Amino acid sequence: MKKTGCFLLTMLLLACTFWGCGSNAEKPAAASKSDKTPVVLNEVAHSIFYAPMYVAIEEGYFADEGIDLTLITGFGADKTMTALLTGEADIGFMGSESTIYTYKQGASDYAVNFAQLTQRAGNFLVSREPIDNFTWDMLIGKEVLGGRAGGMPEMVFEYILKKNDIDPANDLSIDQSIDFGSTAAAFSGGQGDFSVEFEPHATSLETKGDGFVVASLGEDSGYVPYTAFSARKSYIEKNAAVIQSFTRALQKGMDYVQTHSPAEIAKVIKPQFEETDVSTIETIVKRYADQDTWKADLIFSEDSFTLLENILEEAGELDGRVPYDDLVNTSFAKEVVNQN
């Protein structure tokens, strides 16, 4: 495996040194606001891309299921995984590639995926000028602000390039030195010819006239298991009822976005994005809905897991397959589907 995996392992070992890697029972119990079960959820980023989760929060679905949810943004899969494995978070929400990396590195109490949220990439290619008929070969010889090596945004981007017979290493320059979430500001400041951006940054660049969305990575990559919820194996074993309740609440959020308009969804999740006006949120929700971003259910299928490993292998980030049955538990999502 490349240095990406080694870097993540080093971070985890350092975290364990400072915080310890014991179970939640070994850390001070969080003060509960009620008789509900406290659950700390660490998300990789705070984005409208994850609208079903925010619907579940704002509509009170987690509370209805007896969960007192605390949401923390990790700002990167490495940080979210560190929080999960050290017991600082009960549940992690990130790209499932991180669960594969930590499993391969020999973690004994590794993270297990139990619910898949998105089935397409959520980022977009932004150009400095509008391009009516964009083709990927237009990136040849250009500088693109990309993502962290080994992360899903960058790997999906490179996956698309290879599908279009473009060599990511030699046919263009991909700048991977900029911190997660800072590429839009760098692009506005003059860096790069193109930038790979999540929402709301892509729409923000368009609104300011600093950039123009010319392609959807979600549409051009096809269906990929982009983000999922995971918990440590020991946590799932000890708290199966909590995971089941959490999954039921999530499914209600998934059902909502399948049956409501972008305007209705935008209104519900507006409190999660106080600095973004509701019309912009609606535009972004529609963009994601139109490309079939969200699954109808939360079942993380074996075919999806195999595709993820294919992408990792093509990116040079995986030197051997890992067992689907070890890293994915579909029982909770299937139970919810059977109850509906």
C-alpha positions as CSV (number, residue, x, y, z in Angstrom):
1,M,0.0,0.0,0.0
2,K,1.2,3.6,-0.7
3,K,2.4,6.1,1.9
4,T,-1.3,7.2,2.3
5,G,-2.0,4.1,4.4
6,C,1.2,4.5,6.4
7,F,0.4,8.1,7.1
8,L,-3.1,7.2,8.4
9,L,-1.7,4.4,10.6
10,T,0.9,6.8,12.1
11,M,-1.9,9.3,13.0
12,L,-4.0,6.5,14.6
13,L,-1.0,5.3,16.6
14,L,-0.3,8.8,17.8
15,A,-4.0,9.3,18.7
16,C,-4.0,6.1,20.7
17,T,-0.9,7.3,22.6
18,F,-2.7,10.5,23.7
19,W,-6.3,9.2,24.1
20,G,-6.1,5.5,24.4
21,C,-7.9,3.1,22.1
22,G,-10.3,1.5,24.5
23,S,-14.0,1.1,24.3
24,N,-16.5,3.9,25.1
25,A,-16.9,2.3,28.5
26,E,-13.3,3.4,29.3
27,K,-13.9,7.1,28.8
28,P,-16.0,9.4,30.9
29,A,-19.6,9.0,30.1
30,A,-21.2,11.9,28.3
31,A,-23.8,13.8,30.1
32,S,-27.2,13.0,28.6
33,K,-29.7,15.8,27.9
34,S,-32.5,13.3,28.5
35,D,-33.2,9.6,29.0
36,K,-32.2,9.0,25.3
37,T,-29.0,7.2,24.4
38,P,-26.1,9.6,23.6
39,V,-24.4,8.8,20.3
40,V,-21.5,10.8,18.9
41,L,-21.4,10.9,15.1
42,N,-18.3,12.2,13.4
43,E,-18.9,13.2,9.7
44,V,-16.1,13.6,7.2
45,A,-17.4,16.9,6.0
46,H,-20.5,19.1,6.4
47,S,-22.1,19.1,2.9
48,I,-25.5,19.2,1.3
49,F,-24.3,16.1,-0.4
50,Y,-25.4,14.3,2.8
51,A,-29.0,15.8,2.8
52,P,-30.8,12.6,4.0
53,M,-28.8,12.6,7.2
54,Y,-29.6,16.2,8.0
55,V,-33.3,15.6,7.2
56,A,-33.2,12.8,9.8
57,I,-31.7,15.2,12.3
58,E,-34.0,18.2,11.6
59,E,-37.1,16.1,11.4
60,G,-36.4,14.5,14.8
61,Y,-36.1,11.0,13.5
62,F,-33.0,10.2,15.7
63,A,-34.8,11.6,18.7
64,D,-37.9,9.5,17.8
65,E,-35.7,6.5,17.9
66,G,-34.4,7.3,21.4
67,I,-31.0,8.7,20.3
68,D,-29.5,11.9,21.6
69,L,-27.2,12.6,18.7
70,T,-24.1,14.8,18.8
71,L,-22.8,15.7,15.3
72,I,-19.1,16.6,14.9
73,T,-17.4,17.4,11.6
74,G,-14.0,15.7,11.2
75,F,-12.8,17.6,8.2
76,G,-11.2,14.6,6.5
77,A,-11.6,10.8,6.5
78,D,-8.3,10.3,8.4
79,K,-9.5,12.5,11.2
80,T,-12.9,10.9,11.3
81,M,-11.4,7.4,11.4
82,T,-9.0,8.5,14.2
83,A,-12.0,9.7,16.2
84,L,-13.8,6.5,15.6
85,L,-11.0,4.1,16.5
86,T,-10.0,6.0,19.6
87,G,-13.6,6.0,21.0
88,E,-14.0,9.8,20.6
89,A,-16.9,9.0,18.2
90,D,-19.4,6.1,18.3
91,I,-20.2,6.2,14.6
92,G,-18.1,7.5,11.7
93,F,-19.4,8.8,8.4
94,M,-16.9,8.8,5.6
95,G,-15.6,7.0,2.5
96,S,-15.4,3.3,3.1
97,E,-11.9,3.2,1.7
98,S,-10.8,4.2,5.2
99,T,-12.3,1.1,6.7
100,I,-10.3,-1.0,4.2
101,Y,-7.1,0.8,5.0
102,T,-7.3,0.3,8.8
103,Y,-8.3,-3.3,8.3
104,K,-5.3,-4.0,6.1
105,Q,-3.1,-2.3,8.7
106,G,-4.1,-4.9,11.3
107,A,-6.5,-3.0,13.5
108,S,-8.1,-5.6,15.8
109,D,-11.2,-3.6,16.7
110,Y,-11.7,-2.3,13.1
111,A,-14.5,-0.3,11.7
112,V,-17.4,-2.1,10.1
113,N,-19.7,-0.4,7.5
114,F,-23.4,-0.9,8.3
115,A,-25.2,1.7,6.1
116,Q,-24.4,3.2,2.7
117,L,-25.8,6.7,2.1
118,T,-24.6,7.9,-1.3
119,Q,-24.2,6.0,-4.5
120,R,-22.5,8.6,-6.7
121,A,-19.6,11.0,-6.3
122,G,-20.6,14.3,-4.9
123,N,-18.0,16.6,-6.4
124,F,-17.9,18.6,-9.6
125,L,-15.3,19.9,-12.0
126,V,-15.1,23.7,-12.0
127,S,-13.5,25.7,-14.8
128,R,-12.4,29.3,-14.9
129,E,-14.5,29.9,-18.0
130,P,-17.8,28.4,-19.0
131,I,-17.5,25.4,-21.4
132,D,-20.7,24.4,-23.2
133,N,-19.4,21.0,-24.5
134,F,-16.8,19.9,-22.0
135,T,-14.8,16.7,-22.7
136,W,-12.3,15.3,-20.3
137,D,-9.4,15.6,-22.8
138,M,-9.6,19.3,-22.2
139,L,-7.7,18.7,-19.0
140,I,-4.6,17.5,-20.8
141,G,-1.7,19.8,-20.1
142,K,-3.8,21.7,-17.5
143,E,-3.4,22.1,-13.7
144,V,-6.2,20.8,-11.6
145,L,-6.7,21.3,-7.9
146,G,-7.4,17.8,-6.7
147,G,-7.9,15.9,-3.4
148,R,-5.9,13.9,-0.9
149,A,-4.1,10.9,-2.3
150,G,-6.0,7.7,-1.3
151,G,-9.3,9.6,-0.7
152,M,-12.4,8.9,-2.7
153,P,-12.6,12.4,-4.3
154,E,-9.2,12.0,-5.8
155,M,-9.5,8.3,-6.7
156,V,-12.8,8.8,-8.4
157,F,-11.4,11.7,-10.4
158,E,-8.4,9.6,-11.5
159,Y,-10.8,6.7,-12.3
160,I,-12.7,9.0,-14.7
161,L,-9.5,10.2,-16.3
162,K,-8.4,6.6,-16.9
163,K,-11.8,5.7,-18.4
164,N,-11.2,8.5,-20.9
165,D,-7.7,7.3,-21.7
166,I,-6.0,10.1,-19.8
167,D,-2.9,9.3,-17.7
168,P,-3.3,11.1,-14.3
169,A,0.4,11.1,-13.7
170,N,1.7,12.4,-17.0
171,D,-1.1,14.0,-19.1
172,L,-2.0,16.8,-16.6
173,S,-0.8,18.3,-13.3
174,I,-2.9,17.5,-10.2
175,D,-2.2,19.6,-7.2
176,Q,-2.8,17.6,-4.0
177,S,-1.1,19.9,-1.6
178,I,-4.1,22.0,-0.5
179,D,-6.0,21.1,2.6
180,F,-9.5,19.6,2.3
181,G,-12.1,22.3,2.0
182,S,-9.5,25.0,1.0
183,T,-9.3,24.3,-2.7
184,A,-12.2,26.7,-3.6
185,A,-10.4,29.6,-1.9
186,A,-7.2,28.7,-3.6
187,F,-9.0,28.6,-7.0
188,S,-10.5,32.0,-6.3
189,G,-7.0,33.2,-5.5
190,G,-5.8,32.2,-9.0
191,Q,-4.4,28.7,-8.4
192,G,-5.1,26.0,-11.1
193,D,-7.0,25.9,-14.3
194,F,-9.7,23.6,-13.0
195,S,-10.7,22.5,-9.5
196,V,-12.6,19.5,-8.2
197,E,-15.2,20.8,-5.7
198,F,-17.9,19.6,-3.4
199,E,-21.0,21.7,-2.7
200,P,-21.6,24.3,-1.6
201,H,-18.2,25.4,-2.8
202,A,-18.9,24.6,-6.5
203,T,-22.1,26.7,-6.5
204,S,-20.4,29.4,-4.4
205,L,-17.6,29.8,-7.0
206,E,-20.3,30.1,-9.7
207,T,-22.2,32.7,-7.7
208,K,-19.1,34.8,-7.3
209,G,-18.2,34.4,-10.9
210,D,-14.9,32.8,-10.0
211,G,-15.7,29.5,-11.7
212,F,-18.2,27.4,-13.7
213,V,-19.3,23.8,-13.2
214,V,-18.5,22.0,-16.4
215,A,-18.9,18.3,-15.3
216,S,-20.3,16.1,-12.6
217,L,-17.9,13.4,-11.3
218,G,-21.0,11.6,-10.0
219,E,-22.5,11.2,-13.5
220,D,-19.3,10.4,-15.3
221,S,-18.0,7.8,-12.8
222,G,-21.3,5.9,-12.6
223,Y,-22.6,4.3,-9.4
224,V,-19.9,4.0,-6.7
225,P,-20.3,3.4,-2.9
226,Y,-19.0,6.9,-2.0
227,T,-19.9,7.3,1.7
228,A,-21.1,5.0,4.4
229,F,-21.6,4.8,8.2
230,S,-19.4,2.6,10.2
231,A,-18.7,1.7,13.8
232,R,-16.1,-0.3,15.6
233,K,-16.8,-4.0,15.6
234,S,-16.9,-4.1,19.4
235,Y,-19.4,-1.1,19.5
236,I,-21.7,-2.9,17.1
237,E,-21.6,-6.1,19.1
238,K,-22.4,-4.3,22.4
239,N,-24.9,-1.8,21.0
240,A,-26.8,-3.6,18.3
241,A,-30.1,-2.0,19.4
242,V,-28.6,1.5,19.1
243,I,-27.2,0.7,15.6
244,Q,-30.6,-0.6,14.6
245,S,-32.4,2.5,15.9
246,F,-29.8,4.7,14.2
247,T,-30.3,2.9,10.9
248,R,-34.1,3.2,11.2
249,A,-33.8,7.0,11.6
250,L,-31.5,7.3,8.6
251,Q,-33.9,5.3,6.5
252,K,-36.6,7.8,7.3
253,G,-34.3,10.5,6.0
254,M,-33.7,8.5,2.9
255,D,-37.4,8.0,2.4
256,Y,-38.0,11.8,2.8
257,V,-35.6,12.8,0.0
258,Q,-37.1,10.2,-2.3
259,T,-40.6,11.6,-1.8
260,H,-40.2,15.3,-1.4
261,S,-39.2,18.2,-3.7
262,P,-35.8,19.9,-3.6
263,A,-37.6,23.0,-2.3
264,E,-39.1,21.0,0.6
265,I,-35.7,19.3,1.4
266,A,-33.9,22.6,1.3
267,K,-36.3,24.1,3.8
268,V,-35.9,21.2,6.2
269,I,-32.1,21.2,6.2
270,K,-31.6,25.0,6.1
271,P,-30.7,25.1,9.9
272,Q,-27.7,22.9,9.1
273,F,-26.4,25.6,6.7
274,E,-27.2,28.9,8.3
275,E,-24.8,30.9,6.1
276,T,-26.3,29.6,2.8
277,D,-29.6,31.0,1.5
278,V,-32.4,28.5,1.0
279,S,-32.5,29.1,-2.8
280,T,-28.9,28.1,-3.1
281,I,-29.5,25.0,-1.0
282,E,-32.5,24.1,-3.2
283,T,-30.3,24.5,-6.4
284,I,-27.6,22.1,-4.8
285,V,-30.2,19.6,-3.7
286,K,-31.7,19.5,-7.2
287,R,-28.3,19.0,-8.7
288,Y,-27.7,16.0,-6.4
289,A,-31.2,14.6,-6.9
290,D,-31.0,14.9,-10.7
291,Q,-27.9,12.7,-10.7
292,D,-29.5,10.0,-8.5
293,T,-27.1,10.6,-5.6
294,W,-29.0,8.9,-2.8
295,K,-29.8,5.2,-2.5
296,A,-33.4,4.2,-1.9
297,D,-32.1,2.0,1.0
298,L,-29.0,1.7,3.1
299,I,-27.8,-1.7,2.1
300,F,-24.1,-1.8,1.1
301,S,-24.1,-4.6,-1.5
302,E,-21.1,-6.9,-2.2
303,D,-21.1,-5.6,-5.8
304,S,-20.6,-2.1,-4.6
305,F,-17.8,-3.2,-2.3
306,T,-16.1,-5.0,-5.1
307,L,-16.3,-1.9,-7.3
308,L,-14.7,0.2,-4.5
309,E,-11.8,-2.3,-4.2
310,N,-11.4,-2.1,-8.0
311,I,-11.1,1.7,-7.8
312,L,-8.6,1.4,-4.9
313,E,-6.5,-1.1,-6.9
314,E,-6.5,1.1,-10.0
315,A,-5.3,4.0,-7.8
316,G,-2.5,1.8,-6.4
317,E,-3.9,2.1,-2.9
318,L,-4.7,-1.6,-2.4
319,D,-2.3,-4.5,-2.6
320,G,-4.8,-7.3,-1.8
321,R,-8.5,-7.8,-1.4
322,V,-10.2,-7.8,2.0
323,P,-13.3,-9.9,3.0
324,Y,-16.6,-8.2,2.4
325,D,-18.2,-10.1,5.3
326,D,-15.7,-8.7,7.7
327,L,-16.1,-5.1,6.7
328,V,-19.8,-4.9,5.8
329,N,-22.8,-5.7,8.0
330,T,-26.1,-5.4,6.1
331,S,-28.3,-7.0,8.8
332,F,-29.4,-3.6,10.2
333,A,-30.3,-2.0,6.8
334,K,-32.0,-5.2,5.7
335,E,-34.1,-5.3,8.9
336,V,-35.3,-1.8,8.2
337,V,-36.3,-2.7,4.6
338,N,-38.2,-5.8,5.9
339,Q,-40.1,-3.6,8.4
340,N,-41.2,-1.1,5.7
